[in-house]
Amino acid sequence: MSYDLFFYKKKGTEISKSKISSYLSDNLISPNVDETQWFFENEDTEVYFSFEYTDEKAIDDLAVVQHYDDTHFSFNLNFLRPSFFGLEAFRFVEQFCNDLDLYVVNPQSESGYPYKPNKQEEFENWNKTNLSASKKHFTEMQSCYLSEETCNSVWQYNFNRQILQQKLGDEYFVPKIFFFKEKNNKPFTLTIWTEHIPIILPTVDYILLTRRYKKYFKTIKDTVLVSRSTFLNAFGGYFEKFDFLDCKIIHKDNANQIKNIFNSIRTEKELGDFADRLSVENLYNAIGE
């Protein structure tokens, strides 16, 4: 199940296949070997969508072909995904059309006439069906439910992670938020703090501490999983507010001070026994009846 858009240009407009291909390659991702598909996946947000070029015509409506030319490029976004897939994908679709003066034909709509896409309208059109399909197929897909608000907040943080990293520089680390699920299929969010380095702490349910320290002349490497409440009880006084999505930050001096606490805190659960990674394909923002 997917949401498709077909791209058109006004007659007489000099927008070549090469120009569109170059735009996608420069601003999105390199194409496949045949240079006919641009499959994009964001490693930070785990959102993916694709553009494709084909020689086939999208539509043959006379009213359309009199005023517009088919570029033979199309866009594809799956349903049964967290709503933030649409937030990210349609941002690019809108920018793509604005920069190249392209129009879209939406086969999911009643009108088959080309129009300028708006990211919010496209998102709402896609997400209405997406949530309905997620609700319908929730049980059979063995999915996990998290609210749109929670998932979109995670997406917003991960989407801006690299910008925050560049802003703060190499002295700090901006960790990614991951989705996990307990063995009973209950989802939760997790981030990682490595060797008490200065970091940004996003709002998550659990923090995985990765440690490396000396004990009895041996180098110990281990991981410790703690809940947010336990984490804040132990380290909260060393963090300060950071002006982005209720994040916190620990600076170098405080990070150095908590070395002993960091290396002595006990794990609450063994992550491997407690939970598994949750694929975004199984994370829905609507729950089955």
C-alpha positions in Angstrom: 0.0 0.0 0.0 1.5 3.3 -1.0 0.8 7.0 -1.8 1.9 8.1 -5.2 2.4 11.4 -6.9 3.2 12.1 -10.6 5.1 15.2 -11.6 4.2 17.5 -14.5 5.6 20.7 -16.0 3.8 23.4 -17.9 4.0 23.2 -21.7 6.9 25.2 -23.0 8.8 24.9 -19.8 12.4 23.8 -20.3 12.9 21.3 -17.5 14.8 18.3 -18.8 15.1 14.8 -17.4 18.7 15.5 -16.8 17.9 18.6 -14.7 15.4 16.7 -12.5 17.8 13.8 -12.1 20.6 16.1 -11.1 18.4 17.8 -8.5 17.4 14.5 -6.9 21.0 13.3 -7.0 22.4 16.5 -5.5 19.6 17.1 -2.9 18.4 13.7 -1.9 20.5 10.6 -2.8 22.4 9.0 -5.7 20.3 7.0 -8.0 20.4 3.2 -8.7 22.7 1.7 -11.4 20.1 2.4 -14.1 19.6 6.0 -12.9 15.9 5.5 -12.7 15.2 5.3 -9.0 16.3 7.5 -6.0 15.6 5.6 -2.8 16.2 7.8 0.2 16.6 6.6 3.7 17.5 8.9 6.6 19.7 7.0 9.0 18.8 9.4 11.9 15.0 9.3 11.5 14.7 6.0 9.7 12.3 7.6 7.3 12.4 6.4 3.7 10.7 7.2 0.4 11.5 7.1 -3.3 11.4 8.9 -6.6 11.3 7.0 -9.9 11.6 7.7 -13.6 9.7 5.6 -16.1 8.9 5.9 -19.8 5.2 5.1 -19.1 2.7 7.9 -19.1 1.0 8.7 -15.8 -2.4 9.8 -17.3 -3.9 10.5 -20.7 -6.5 13.1 -19.7 -6.8 15.5 -22.7 -7.4 18.6 -20.5 -4.1 17.9 -18.7 -2.0 17.1 -21.7 -3.1 20.2 -23.5 -1.5 22.4 -20.8 1.1 20.2 -19.1 3.8 17.7 -20.1 4.5 14.5 -18.1 8.1 14.5 -16.7 7.8 10.7 -16.2 9.0 11.2 -12.6 6.9 9.9 -9.7 7.1 9.8 -5.9 6.2 6.9 -3.6 5.6 6.8 0.2 4.3 3.7 1.9 1.3 3.5 4.2 1.4 1.6 7.5 4.1 3.8 8.8 4.5 6.3 11.7 3.1 9.7 10.8 6.5 11.4 10.8 7.3 9.6 7.5 4.9 12.0 5.9 6.2 15.0 7.8 9.7 14.4 6.4 8.8 13.2 2.9 6.4 16.0 2.0 8.8 18.7 3.1 11.0 17.5 0.3 8.2 17.1 -2.2 7.1 20.7 -1.7 10.7 22.0 -2.0 11.4 19.9 -5.0 8.3 21.3 -6.9 9.0 24.8 -5.8 12.6 24.8 -6.9 11.9 23.1 -10.3 8.5 24.7 -10.9 6.8 21.3 -11.1 3.2 20.3 -10.5 1.7 17.0 -9.2 -1.1 14.8 -10.2 -2.5 12.9 -7.3 -4.2 9.6 -8.2 -5.6 9.3 -4.7 -7.6 12.5 -5.1 -10.9 13.1 -7.0 -9.3 15.7 -9.2 -6.7 14.5 -11.8 -5.5 18.0 -12.6 -2.0 19.1 -11.8 -1.5 21.4 -8.9 1.3 22.8 -6.7 1.7 20.6 -3.7 1.6 21.9 -0.1 3.4 19.9 2.4 0.8 20.2 5.1 -2.1 19.3 2.7 -0.2 16.3 1.3 0.6 15.1 4.8 -3.0 15.3 5.9 -4.2 13.5 2.8 -1.6 10.7 3.2 -1.9 10.5 7.0 -5.7 10.1 6.9 -5.4 6.9 4.9 -2.2 5.9 6.8 -3.9 6.0 10.2 -7.0 4.2 8.9 -4.9 1.5 7.4 -2.7 1.2 10.5 -5.8 0.7 12.6 -7.2 -1.9 10.3 -4.0 -3.9 10.0 -2.7 -3.4 13.5 -3.3 -6.9 14.9 -2.3 -8.9 11.9 1.0 -6.9 11.5 1.8 -7.5 15.2 2.4 -3.8 15.6 3.2 -1.5 18.5 1.4 1.7 19.3 2.8 5.0 20.3 1.0 8.3 20.0 1.6 10.7 17.1 2.8 13.3 19.6 5.4 11.1 21.1 6.7 9.8 17.7 6.7 13.2 16.1 8.7 14.6 19.0 11.3 11.8 18.5 11.4 12.5 14.8 11.8 16.2 15.3 14.8 15.6 17.6 16.4 13.0 15.3 15.7 15.1 12.2 17.6 18.0 13.8 20.4 15.9 15.4 23.1 16.7 12.9 22.3 20.5 13.0 22.6 20.4 16.8 25.9 18.4 16.5 27.3 21.0 14.2 26.2 23.8 16.4 27.8 22.3 19.6 30.9 21.0 17.9 33.1 18.0 18.7 33.3 18.6 22.4 29.7 17.3 22.8 27.8 14.4 21.4 24.2 14.5 20.3 22.9 10.9 20.5 20.1 9.4 18.5 16.8 8.3 20.0 15.9 4.6 19.2 12.6 2.8 19.4 12.6 -0.4 21.4 9.9 -2.8 22.5 9.6 -4.9 25.7 9.1 -8.7 25.3 5.4 -8.0 25.9 5.4 -5.7 22.8 5.2 -2.5 24.8 7.3 0.2 23.0 9.6 2.7 24.6 12.4 5.1 23.6 16.1 4.8 24.4 19.3 6.8 23.9 22.9 6.0 24.6 25.5 7.8 26.8 29.1 6.7 26.2 31.8 6.9 28.9 30.2 10.0 30.6 31.2 12.4 27.8 29.5 15.7 27.5 26.1 15.1 25.7 22.7 16.4 25.0 20.1 14.3 26.8 16.7 14.0 24.9 13.5 13.1 26.6 13.5 9.2 26.5 12.2 6.4 28.7 15.6 4.6 29.1 19.3 5.5 28.9 21.9 2.9 28.0 25.3 3.7 29.6 28.3 2.2 27.8 31.3 2.1 30.1 35.0 1.5 30.0 37.0 1.6 33.2 39.8 0.0 35.3 39.1 -2.4 38.1 41.7 -4.5 39.8 44.2 -3.8 37.0 41.7 -4.9 34.4 39.8 -2.9 31.8 36.1 -3.5 32.2 33.7 -2.9 29.3 30.0 -3.1 30.0 26.6 -1.5 29.5 24.1 -0.4 32.1 20.4 0.2 31.4 18.6 2.7 33.6 15.1 4.3 33.5 14.8 8.1 33.1 13.8 8.5 36.8 16.8 6.6 38.0 19.0 8.5 35.7 17.8 11.9 36.8 18.1 10.9 40.5 21.8 10.0 39.9 22.8 12.6 37.4 20.1 15.2 37.1 21.9 17.8 39.3 24.8 17.8 36.8 22.7 18.6 33.8 21.4 21.9 32.7 18.4 22.9 30.6 19.0 23.0 26.9 16.7 25.1 24.7 15.5 22.4 22.3 12.5 20.0 22.9 13.0 19.8 26.7 16.5 18.4 26.3 19.3 18.7 28.9 23.0 19.2 28.5 26.0 18.2 30.6 29.2 20.3 30.1 32.7 19.0 30.3 33.5 20.0 34.0 30.4 18.2 35.3 30.9 15.3 33.0 34.4 14.8 34.5 32.9 15.1 38.1 30.5 12.2 37.7 33.0 9.6 36.5 32.8 7.6 39.7 29.0 7.7 39.8 28.8 6.8 36.2 31.0 3.7 36.6 29.4 2.5 39.8 25.7 2.8 39.0 23.9 -0.6 38.8 21.8 -1.8 35.9 18.1 -2.1 36.3 17.6 -4.6 33.5 19.7 -6.5 30.9 18.6 -4.9 27.6 18.9 -8.2 25.7 16.6 -10.0 28.1 14.2 -7.1 28.5 13.7 -5.7 25.0 14.4 -5.8 21.3 14.8 -3.1 18.7 11.5 -1.9 17.3 11.4 -1.6 13.5 9.6 1.6 12.2 7.6 -0.8 10.0 5.9 -2.1 13.1 5.4 1.2 14.9 1.9 2.6 14.3 0.2 5.8 15.5 -3.3 4.2 15.5 -4.3 1.2 17.5 -6.5 -1.6 16.2 -10.1 -2.1 17.4 
